Amino acid sequence: MTPMNSNTSAPSAPAPSDESGDDEIVEFVDLFRRFLAEVVNRPRASPAESTPLGALVMEHLGEDFRGLPVITESMPPHRLADADLALDAMSASGSGRLLGVDGGQARGHMAFIDLLVNPHQAFSPGPVDYVTTATGPSTERRSVAFGVRLLVHDGSPVAVLQRGSAPEHGRDDARLEIIASTPSVADTFLADLRRLMLELSVLRGKVVTIGGTQFGRAMGMTTFVERPEVAEDQLVLEPETLESVVRHVVDLGDQRNVLRGLGLHLKRGLLLYGPPGTGKTLTVRHLLSRTPGTTAVLLNGPSIGFISMAAEIARAMQPAIVVLEDVDLVANDRSIAVRGNSVLFTILDALDGLEGDADVTFILTTNRVEVLERALADRPGRIDLAAEIPLPDQTARRRLFRLYGRGLPFSERALEAAADRAEGTTGSFAKELMRRAVLTAAVASRPAVDDDLSSTLETLLSDRSDLTRKLLVGGVPAGTDGRHPMGPGGPVQMEGGGISFGYIGGA
């Protein structure tokens, strides 16, 4: 065999033809063109292509819901229980049906119509989502947080998607999304729903506070509290003071029908002012105990920034009382006000926003009335009555010491002697004195005696307890009557309408 020479080349293979590759490309392009034409020209979804949930809603409505408007009714989170109660009442005839929605977390971000017709996900009936909502200080209700209600209202079918708030996802309000056969049916349904929500509201006749949530102060959250029970004999006020305040808040409300019949206004404002610890809060608690069945909203400190929300609740749930405690602490704080206005002027604007025949009472308390005087003088007519609750005089102190010493092992003589020595102190001071005197004896493992009361009083009045005494007394020097001077001449009548600062008396 002759070896191949290195310079000898092997015969080359014939070059492949490009015609077969071109044919494949042309065939693919033609196939893709026909695919696109089929997709683009495909008819739009027909009623038969609705989701399983949509099929049930369509069957209930008896027509294609895609030609019907969806009406959204938004509400604060605390009204979800009211809506739930109203919708249950509208379903009481047996015409209602409640469905859950099965389809994962995406359902919570979709509009009602997208749950009924969706080419990407077949939403179907599933378990109903519930949330526990408070209906009182110690009662609660399981309300629908995500579910579809199929109702018949006045003979016409209605479908409602009920969903609670989801602040963690940026939705602060609760919502109802309503589909009805005609706009007139939707309007009638909404009118009846709103009426029932007011009639059945869990807020009616209750006492609530408003505060911010973990998701920010923009959204207020209501909390139920027990209505206080403070009898008249627990107050140490001069009869004229108590009579004037009760007449303004309680008696005026009792005569609401007479006043309305004569065209006289019911909306009213009360200001209680005086040093800390003199009984302003206790007076408010007594007024609340005298007005059972009246809705009350309590605000204090930064929560006063929710005054507009409180006014809305009061307007809807009247008769109502709105209490703003220690309003001087935030009166000029623009950081917690709306649109740059101080809280005080926001309060006054809320008062202006209520009609004259609204049976709503605003009660303001303050330790520093001078902070409020100028603003109230500039905006007359918002506060109808101002009552001073000054430091107790000798007679009032004796009453206070007997009140807080009731049931304790101190003699009448010892209580009176202690009261006489405690000039310039408040009811808070008397209450703390009794507690400390009893504690002193308890630590020594013996019953309390009069000497414990006397020695404890000496300690609280000594220089070593100067700060404690100031905290309990409110920083008012002993030997003064604790009255606010109200200007160079003492009591004055503020010009321009309806607010009088004078010495109504009281202890």
Disulfide bonds with the S-S distance in Angstrom:
none
